[in-house]
Amino acid sequence: MSQHSASESPPGQSTQKQNYRWLVQQTGASRYWLLFSMLFGMLNGVLLILQASLMAGMIHQMVMEGVHRDQLTSDFLWVLLLLVLRGICVWSKEFFGFRAGAAVRIAIRKQLLDKLRNLGPLAVAERPAGSWSAIVVEQVEELQEFVAKYLPQMVLAVMIPIIILMVAFPQSWVVGIVFLGTAPLIPVFMVFVGMKAAEANRRNFQALARLGGFFLDRLQGLETLKLFQRTRFTSEQLSDASEDFRVKTMQVLRLAFLSSTVLEFFASISIAVVAVFLGMTFLGHITFGGEVSLYTGLFLLLLAPEYYQPLRELGTFYHAKAKAVGAAEDILAVLSREDTKVHSGDLAVPAEQPLTIAARGLCVKAGLESQHSQPLLLNDVSFSLQPGQKVGIIGSSGAGKTTLINTLMGFRDYEGDIDIAGQPLAMTELASWRAEIAWLGQLPLIIHGSVYDNIAFGRSVTKDQCHQALAKAQGLDILNSLPKGMDSPLKEQGGNLSVGQAQRIALARALVIPAKVLILDEPTASLDAASETLVLDALNAIPDDCTVITITHRLNQLQGMDQILMLEKGRLVASGSPESLLKENVHYQQFLSAHSGSLDDA
């Protein structure tokens, strides 16, 4: 992630305005929900005016005209009906507002996940998983109240006071002027507080992202921390991160409570001024502004709190706007990142052509963006792979093996040429190319779900297909050891499986949909001898038309390869069959003699 998102320097007002404009633009998918929310809110305001008029009239008739309450039964029923209708309006306003917020959250989460998919694993690896989780889950969640409550309330805070002013001025022009003069105090102070609140929320979200990333990373490495007796030190670090988050959260809450208190103060003073004026006028101490009857005084006094209520609610929800603007900063930082240049192609992989892979003068620079100052991870690499070949990629740590694989899969920018089935990769649609690839890493991913869920992985495949794939992966014995076979639940990260069993389920996931290229990143690195034998037997049974590219550190697997690519400091120093390289290539001979143990991947 760019340093901008992690910086503590406050963004300028132009940045906050840009974030706000972007947030408003995202409400397009929810405009009908917002419209209904606003309409029901306005209808509630109109019904409230009618209710105030009825109640003031009833009291005026009983006190000033001596009407018995039995004669006001119909008015009581009308008030009761209005209360029920207002309750329905309030519920409808909240319901449609919630649906609007949900629609926006779904749309933005989809944008984020699509962007992360396009950026690829290299960009994702720049931040801890907990930090990404904070952005995709918590920060997107903070947009809910902005859409559901703040945006509708902006309209209601304008329209309902205007309607009340239209009703109040004919009753008493003095009260109308008091309403009109005091109302701007609330939004002015609200804007002043909101600028500080947005910055406080931005710092709070950054602290939350750091805390989430720190906690999840330490949780995943808990066994290692215990092994090296670093749990106490890690606990102190977690405590410091938690305290930092607590302090920033309290700063946000302090601003929220301060703004609410001041807004209530201004509203209360305004209502008090109206009440004093009406009382003095009714008693005859104030003669200007016209004669005030009991009905007029009660009606205006009942309207006074409701006149300021939409503005006070807007002030309360202004805090939601500040939170949303702060949350939008990291979201926009992700969405504004440019995809790698290899994503610009729009051609499908030709189905009728043999799927050859060829590289000529391939150069890859460090980082995700091509800059002249960056060192080369791959330097002038050229090779050609034929369909159905078994290819081994070897080299010491830092040689560029993983960089080469990531480049072939379209996750890195590159210079030079890569051809897929005779077609430049730069002109190929990556979705079409990746549909031809299956990948298996050295650390199998097992999700919380059934065996079927882990093999299908969200794709439209049947249980029979998953069963056949598991058979190809030499994993039918796994089903026999589980209580419900294919429907047996698996724990996250394979808690109820051995590493070898988890790897074979992951291999079945790669084989369930036939692929033309299978890429293996040290698939047996963490396996014992028995599990390694099962996985290798499964790999040997892969169809002959599937090209298998394997990064390996097990020298005993090299003899089964059709072609070896050996990298050294980003350069291809050996290419050919194991037999020919053993006879002719000094680099390969030295590699075999020097590396009889395991090698770390680059």
N, C-alpha and C positions, 0 to 999 in steps of 0.2 A: 504494500500500500504506500501511496505517496506520503511524504513527510507532512504534507499539508493537513491531512486528517488527524495526525497525532500531535500537531503543534499546539502549544498553549497560547499562541498569540491570538488575540481576539479578531474575528473577521470584521471588516468594515460594514457600514450601514448599507452600502451597495450590495454586499454579499448577502446580508439578511433579506434585502428586498428581492434579490434574485431567487433566494430559497423560497420566499413567500410566493412569488409569481409562479414558480415551478409547482408548488403545492396546489395552488388554485387550478393550474392547467391539468393536474391529475384528476380533477373531479368531473371530467367530461363523461366518464362511464357511469357516474352516479347522479347526473343532473336531474333526472326525473324523481329519484328518491329525495333529493334535496328540495325540489320544487314542492312536492307533497308535504314535506316537513315544514316548510315555510308557510304554506297555505293553511295548514292546521294550526300553526302558531298564531297567525293573524286572525283566524276564525275564533280562537280562544280569547284573543284580546277584544274582539267585537262583542262576544258573549259576556265578557267581564263587564264591559260598559253597560250593557243591558241589565245585568244583575245588580250593579251599583245603583242604577236608576230605579229599579223596582224596590230595592231595599230602602233607599232614601225616601221614596214615595210612600212606602208603607209606614215608616216611622213618622213622617210628616202628617199623614192622615190620622194616625192614632193620637199624636201629641197635640197638633194644632187644630185639627178638625173634629176630634173626639169620635172617630170611627172605631167601632168595636172590632176586635181582631177576628170575630166570626165572619165579618163581612169581607175579610181579606184572604179568605181561604184560597181563592183562585190565584192571588198573587204569591202566596206561600208555595203553591204547587208549581207556579212558573219558576220561582227561584230554585226549587228543588230540581226541576227539569234542567234549568240552566247549569246547575252544579254537575249533574250527570253528563250533560253534553260537553262541559268544559273538561271533565275528567277524561272523556273519550278523546277530545282534541289533544290533551296533554299526552295521553298514551300513544296516539297516532303520530304526533310530532316526534316523540322519542323513538318509536318503532322505525319510522321512515328514515330518521337521522342515523340510527344504528345501521340500517341496511346500506345507506350511502357510505358510511365509514368502512363497513366490511367490504364493499365493492372496491373502494380505493385501495385498501390494504392488500386485497388479493391481487389487484393489478400491479401494484408496486413490488410486491414480493415476486411476482412472475418476472417483472423486468430485472430485478436483482439476480434471480436464479438463472435467467437466460444470459445475463451479462457474465456471471461467473462461469457458466458453461462455455461461453465464447472465449473468455480470457484463458480458461484452461487451468490445469493443476499448478502450474508454475506461479501464476498470480495468486491463487488461493493459498499456496504455501507461504506467501509473504507475511500472512497474519495468522495467529493461533486460531484454532477452530472456535474457541469460545468468543473471540472477538467478532468473527463472522456471524456467529449465532446472535450476538448482541445487536448487530446491525439488522439482520434479516428478521429477527423476532421482536426484541424489545423496542428498538428504535422505530420500526414500522408500526408497532402497536401504539406508539405515542401519537400517531397521526389520527387515531380514531376520534378522539374528542374534538380535534380541530375541525374535522369534516362533519361529524355528527351534531356538534353543538355550536361551535364558534361561527361557522359560515352561515347556518340558518339564523343564528342570533344577531348577526350583523344586519340582516334585512329587518328582523323584528325590532331591533333597537332603533331603527329609523321609522318604520311604518307605524308601529303602535303609538309612540309618542305623538306623531303627526295626527293620527286619528283622535287621540285624547285632546290635543290642542284644539282641533276643530270643534270638539264638543265643549271644551272648557271656556273658550273665548266668548261665546254668546252668553254664558252664565255669569262670568266675571272677567273683564279684560285685565284686571290687576293680577288675578291668579294666573291667567294665561301668560302675562309678562314674567311673573315669577318662575313659572315652569320653563318658559323659553330662555330666560337669562341664566338659570342655575344648571340646566341640563349640560351645557358644554364643559362644565368643570369636571365631570366624570370622565368623558373620553380623553380630555387633555391629560389628566393625571394618569389615565390608563396607558396612554402611549409612552409617557415618561417612564413608568415602571416597567413596561413591556420591553423596552430596549435593554434594560439591565437583566430582566428575566431571561431573555433569549441567550445572552452570553453565559449566564449561570447554568442554564440547561445544557448548553454546548459543552461546558467543562464537565458537567455531571455525566453526560453520555460518554465522553472520552474516558472518564474514570470507571464507568460501568464496563466499557469494552475491555479496558486493561484488566480489570478484576475478573471478568468472565474468561478471558484468554488465559490469564495466570492460573486460575483455579482449575480449569479443565485440563491444561497441560500437566499440572502437578498431580492431578487425580489420575491421569493416564500413566504417569510414571511413578506411582506411589510405591510399587514394589522395589524399584531401583533406589528410590530415596531411603526406604527402610534398609536396603542392603548396604548402602554407604553411610547410614546413620546421619542423614541430613534432614530428618523430619522436623526436628526442633527449629532449625534455621528456616526451613520452608514455612513452618507455622508462623514464625515471626514476620516473614515477608508477606504472607497472606493477611496477617493482622494489620500490617502497615497499609496494604492496598485497601483493605476493608475500611480502615479509619479514614483514608483519603476519600473514599466514596461516601462515607457517612457525612464528612464535613461538607462536601459539595452538595449532597442532598439536602442538608439542613440549610445551606445558603439559598437553595431554590425555595424551600418551604418558608423561610423567613420572608422572602420577597412576596410569596403568594399570600401569606397572612397579613403582611403590611398593606398590600394593595387592597385586599378585601376590607380591612379595617378603615382605611381612608375613604374608600368608596361608600361604605356604609355611613361614615361621618357626614360626608357631603349630602347624601340623600336624606339623612335624618334632619340636618339643619334646614334643608329646603322644605321638607314636610312641616317642620315646626314653624317656619315663616308663614306658610300658607294657613296653618291652623290658627296662629295668632291673629293674622289679618282677618280671617273669617269670623273669629270670636269677637274681636273688637268691633267689626262692622255690624254683627248681629246685635251687639249690646248698644250700638249707637255711638261709640267713641270714635269711629272712623266713618266719615261721610262720603268720601270719594269712592269711585268704583261701582256705584249703583247699590240698590237695596238688595240685601241678601236674606232670603227666606231660609227656614229650617231645611227645606228640601235641597235648596242650592248649596247650603253649607255642608250638609251631610254628603251630598252627591260629589262635590269637589274634594272633600276630605277622603272619601272612599277611593276616588280616582288618583289622588296624590301619590300614595305608595306604588300604585300600579303604573303610574307615569314613569317613575324612576326604576321600577323593577327590571324592565328589559335592558336598561343601561347597566344596572348593577350585575345582572347575569352576564352581560357582555364583558364586563370587567373581570368577573370570575372566570369566564371561558377564555379571556385574553391570555391567561396563564397557559391554557392549552395551546394557544397559538405560539406562544414563546417556546413551549416544549417541542412543538412540531417543527418550528424553524430551526431549533438546535439539532433536532434529530435529522432534518433534511440535509445537513451539511455532509455527514459521512455517506448518506445514501447517494447524494449527487456526486460525491467524489468517486464512488464506485461506478455509477452509471455513465459518468463523463469520460471514463478511461477509454482510449482507443483500442479496438481489437487489433490483434496482430495482423500484419499485411497478408498473411496467407489465407485470411478469411474472405478475400475479395473475389474469389472465383465463383462462377455460377454454372459450371459445366458438371454434368453427372459423370461418374466413372463408367466408361463404355463397357457394357455387359458382354459384347461379342469379342472383345480383345483379351488376349491372355494378360493376366495381371502381373506384369513385370514391374520391378522397382529399380530405378537407375538414378545415380547421383553423379554430377560432374562439377568439379571445382566447388564443392559445398563448403561454405564458411558460415560460422555462427558466432556471434559476439555475446559477451556476458551481458546479463540484463535482458529485459523484454523489449527494449527499444534499441534500434540500430543507431549507435553513435560511434564516431570515428575513434574516440578516446578509449573505448572499451576493449579489453583484451579478447583474443579469439579463444573460444572453447573448442571449435572445430576449424581446421585450417586446410583447405584444398583437398577435401575428401572426395574420392571418386570410386564407385563400385557399381556392379550390376547384379541383381538377383532375379532368378528365373522362377516361374510358378512351381510350387511343390517342393522347392528346396528347403532343407533344414540348415539354417544359418546360425552360427555361434558368434557372438560378439564378446571379445575378451579384452583385458587391459587392466592395468593397475588403477589404484584409486586416483581420481582426477583425470583419467585418460580421455573422458568424453563419451562414455558408453550411453549413459542415460540421456545426455544431451542429444545424441544421434537419434535415439528412439523418440524422444519428445518432438524433435524436428520432423521426423517422418510422420508422426501422428498429427502434425499441424499446430503444435503448441508453441513454436518458436519462430521468430522471423529469421530469415537466412538470406545469404547471397549465393549465387551460383544457380544450378538447375537441379530439380528433382522431378523425374517423370514417373507417372503412375499409369500403367497400361498405355504407354506411348503418349501420354497427355501431361502437360506441365501441372504440378501440384498447385502452383500459384493461380491457375485458371480453373481449378477443380473445386466444386462445392464440398466443403469439409463434411457436411452431414452425409453426403453420398459416399465419400471416401471412408469415413469412420464406420459406416454401416458394413463395410467389408472387413473391418478389423475386430478381433477379439483380443483382450488384454488380460494378463494374469500377473499380479505382483508377488513379492515374497511375503507380504503380510496380508493374508486374506481378510476381506471385509465381510463380517457376518452381522446382519441386522437383527433386531428383535422381531421375530416372525417365524413362520413355519419353514420347513425345508423347501417346500414349493415356493414360498415367497422369496427365499434367498436365491433360488436358482432362476426363477422367472424374472425377478428384479423389476417388476412393473411392466414387463413386456407381455404381449398377447401370445402366450404359449400354453399348451395344455399340460396336465399332469403326466400324461403318457410321454410327451416330449421331454419333460423334466426327468422322468424315470429313465428314458433311453440315454439322455445326456449323463446322468449319474452312473449308468452302467459303463459308458465309454470312459468315464473318469475313474473307473475301478472303485466306485463308492457305494455299491449296493449293500455291503456289509454294514454301512452306517445306518441304513434304514432298519436293519435287523436288530440293531442295538437301541433303537428309539421306540417308545411305546406306541406311537400312532403313525409310524411310517412317514410318508410324505407330508402328513399334516402335523407332525410332531413340532412343538415349539422349540426354537433355538434362542439362546440368550444372546444379548448384544456382545459383540466381539468374540463370539464362540465360547462362552463360559462353560457350556456343557458339552464341548467337543475337544478333542485333542487337536494339536496344530495340524497334523497330517489329515485328519478328517475335515477340518475347516478348509484346508487347501484343496482337497478333492471336491468339496462342494463349490468352491470358487471356480475350479476348473470346469465343473459341470455347467456353471453359469456362463462361462466363456464358450462352451461347445453346444449349448442348447439351440442356438440359432447358427446354422452353418456360416462360417466366415472363410474368406479367401486368404486372410493373413492372420496368424496367431502370434502375438508378441508376448514373450515370457521374460519377466524381470526377476532372475534368480529364483525360480519357482521352488527349488528344493533347499534353499539356504538354511531354513530353520527346521528341517525335517530330519528324523532319525533314519537309519539305513532301511528299515522295513517300509516306512512311509515313502521314502524317496523311490524305492523300487516300484511301488504301486503307481506313483505319479509318472515315473518314466515309462512304465508299461502303457499307461493311458496316452501319453504323448506319442509313443511309437504306433498307436492304433489310429492316429489322426489321418483322415483321407489324404491320398497322395497329391491331390490338386491344391492342398492348403500349404501356403508358405509359412514355415515356423521360424521365427527370429527369436533367439534365446540369448539373453545376457546371463552368463554363467561364471561361477568361480570353481566349479567341480571339474577338474581336469579329466576325470574318467568319462565325462559326457562328450568330450570333443571328438572322439573317434567316430561317433555316430552322426557327425555333421557332414553335410555335402560341401559347405563352404565356411571358412573362418575369416572374420574381419577382426584384425588386431589393431587397437588404437593405442597411441602413446603420445601424451601431451597434445591431444587434439589432432594428431596426424595419423593417417592410415599407413601403418608400417608393414602390414602383412595382409594378403588377401589370396585365398585359394583353398584347395582341399587340404585336410590335415596331413595326408600323406606327402603331398608336394611341398608343403611348408616345412615339414619335419626334415626333408632332405635339403631344401634350398634356401630357407629363410633363417638368417642368423637371429633376428629379433624373436621369432617364434621359438627357436631352439633355446634361447636364453630364458624366455618366459617359462617354458616347461621345466627347465632345470631350477629356476629360482622360486617358482610358485607351486609348491606341492600342497600347500594348505589353502585356506580360504582367503578370498580377496574382498576388500570392501568395494562397494559400487561407487561410481562417480556420479 
